[in-house]
Amino acid sequence: MFDTEQQDENTYPYLEGRVDDVMATEPLIVVEDEPIQKLIEIFIEYQFCGMPVVNSKGNLVGVVRDSDLVSIFARKEPATVKSSKVKDIMHVPPFTIGLGDTVQKAVSKMFADGTRFLVVIDKNKDIVGVVTRIDLVKAIRFREDDN
């Protein structure tokens, strides 16, 4: 639990660290040809807000978010969902951030992209993790005001 007595009027919050300090490693991924029913099962079981999507070769091709899934019911004919695949609803291009990027950059990118998570990639563009908004909260620190 957060200790509210720790913060007083002479302290202020700031972000510290890099994405690899707070990210989740070895994220679950979904293949673009998976049926949406499988995606629903994964979202419910793991309580995810989104995940990376790869092609049959394992290359990152998109992301799929809970909002992408729910938005199919805003269409006039949601009955087409029965035969839909993940690739039919995924967001392209994927929302990504580099392994060594700062937490501040991740926060800025999330809000600019309007997403709640980013896929963390290395120099080779391989998936190495996922960072969510709640992961970024872990990077908040408090500093004494010098004035």
C-alpha positions as CSV (number, residue, x, y, z in Angstrom):
1,M,0.0,0.0,0.0
2,F,1.2,3.5,-0.8
3,D,2.3,5.5,2.2
4,T,0.7,8.9,1.9
5,E,2.7,10.2,4.8
6,Q,5.7,9.8,2.6
7,Q,4.6,12.6,0.3
8,D,4.2,16.1,1.7
9,E,4.1,19.6,0.2
10,N,7.9,19.6,-0.2
11,T,8.1,16.5,-2.4
12,Y,7.0,16.0,-6.0
13,P,6.7,12.9,-8.3
14,Y,8.9,12.1,-11.2
15,L,9.5,9.1,-13.5
16,E,12.7,7.2,-13.3
17,G,14.2,4.3,-15.2
18,R,14.0,2.5,-18.5
19,V,11.3,0.4,-20.1
20,D,13.3,-2.8,-19.4
21,D,13.2,-1.9,-15.6
22,V,9.4,-2.2,-15.5
23,M,8.2,-4.3,-18.5
24,A,6.7,-7.8,-18.3
25,T,9.0,-10.3,-20.1
26,E,8.0,-13.2,-22.2
27,P,4.6,-11.9,-23.1
28,L,1.8,-14.1,-24.4
29,I,1.3,-13.5,-28.1
30,V,-1.4,-14.4,-30.5
31,V,-1.0,-15.5,-34.2
32,E,-2.9,-13.4,-36.7
33,D,-4.9,-16.4,-38.0
34,E,-6.3,-17.4,-34.6
35,P,-10.0,-17.2,-34.4
36,I,-11.5,-14.4,-32.3
37,Q,-13.0,-17.0,-29.9
38,K,-9.4,-18.0,-28.9
39,L,-8.5,-14.3,-28.3
40,I,-11.6,-13.9,-26.1
41,E,-10.5,-16.9,-24.0
42,I,-7.0,-15.4,-23.5
43,F,-8.3,-11.9,-22.6
44,I,-10.7,-13.4,-20.0
45,E,-8.2,-15.9,-18.5
46,Y,-5.3,-13.4,-18.2
47,Q,-7.3,-10.2,-17.9
48,F,-5.3,-8.5,-20.6
49,C,-6.1,-5.2,-22.2
50,G,-4.1,-6.2,-25.4
51,M,-1.4,-8.3,-26.8
52,P,1.1,-8.5,-29.7
53,V,0.1,-10.2,-32.9
54,V,2.5,-12.2,-35.0
55,N,2.4,-13.9,-38.3
56,S,3.1,-17.6,-39.0
57,K,6.9,-16.8,-39.1
58,G,6.7,-15.2,-35.6
59,N,7.2,-11.6,-36.9
60,L,5.3,-8.8,-35.1
61,V,2.6,-7.6,-37.4
62,G,0.2,-5.8,-35.2
63,V,-1.5,-5.6,-31.8
64,V,-5.0,-6.4,-30.7
65,R,-6.7,-4.6,-27.8
66,D,-9.8,-5.2,-25.9
67,S,-11.2,-2.0,-27.6
68,D,-10.5,-3.6,-31.0
69,L,-12.5,-6.7,-29.9
70,V,-15.4,-4.8,-28.4
71,S,-15.6,-2.4,-31.3
72,I,-16.8,-5.1,-33.7
73,F,-20.2,-4.9,-31.9
74,A,-20.5,-1.3,-33.0
75,R,-20.8,-2.6,-36.6
76,K,-24.2,-3.1,-38.1
77,E,-23.7,-6.9,-38.5
78,P,-21.8,-8.3,-35.6
79,A,-22.9,-11.8,-36.6
80,T,-19.8,-11.9,-38.9
81,V,-17.7,-12.2,-35.8
82,K,-18.2,-16.0,-35.9
83,S,-15.7,-16.4,-38.7
84,S,-13.4,-13.5,-38.0
85,K,-9.7,-13.9,-37.3
86,V,-7.5,-11.8,-35.1
87,K,-6.0,-10.2,-38.3
88,D,-9.4,-8.8,-39.1
89,I,-9.5,-6.7,-36.0
90,M,-5.9,-6.1,-35.1
91,H,-4.3,-2.6,-35.2
92,V,-1.5,-2.1,-37.7
93,P,1.2,-1.0,-37.3
94,P,1.8,-2.3,-33.8
95,F,2.5,0.2,-31.0
96,T,6.1,-0.4,-30.0
97,I,8.9,1.0,-27.9
98,G,12.6,0.1,-27.7
99,L,14.1,-2.0,-24.9
100,G,16.4,0.8,-23.7
101,D,14.0,3.7,-24.0
102,T,13.0,5.7,-21.0
103,V,9.8,5.3,-19.0
104,Q,9.1,8.9,-19.8
105,K,9.2,8.2,-23.5
106,A,6.9,5.2,-23.0
107,V,4.3,7.4,-21.2
108,S,4.4,10.0,-23.9
109,K,4.1,7.3,-26.6
110,M,1.2,5.6,-24.9
111,F,-0.8,8.8,-24.7
112,A,0.1,9.9,-28.2
113,D,-0.9,6.5,-29.6
114,G,-4.0,6.3,-27.4
115,T,-3.1,2.8,-26.1
116,R,-2.7,1.2,-22.7
117,F,0.3,-1.0,-23.6
118,L,3.3,-1.0,-25.9
119,V,5.2,-4.0,-27.3
120,V,8.9,-3.8,-26.3
121,I,11.2,-4.7,-29.1
122,D,15.0,-5.1,-29.3
123,K,17.4,-3.9,-32.0
124,N,16.4,-6.8,-34.3
125,K,12.7,-5.9,-33.9
126,D,12.1,-9.1,-31.9
127,I,9.5,-9.0,-29.1
128,V,11.1,-9.0,-25.7
129,G,8.3,-7.7,-23.5
130,V,5.2,-5.7,-23.0
131,V,4.8,-2.5,-20.9
132,T,1.4,-1.4,-19.6
133,R,0.3,1.8,-17.9
134,I,0.3,0.0,-14.5
135,D,3.9,-1.1,-15.2
136,L,4.8,2.6,-15.7
137,V,3.3,3.5,-12.3
138,K,6.1,1.3,-10.8
139,A,8.6,4.0,-12.1
140,I,7.1,6.9,-10.1
141,R,9.4,8.2,-7.4
142,F,9.3,11.2,-5.1
143,R,11.9,13.9,-4.8
144,E,12.4,16.6,-2.2
145,D,11.9,20.1,-3.5
146,D,15.2,21.9,-3.3
147,N,13.6,25.3,-2.8
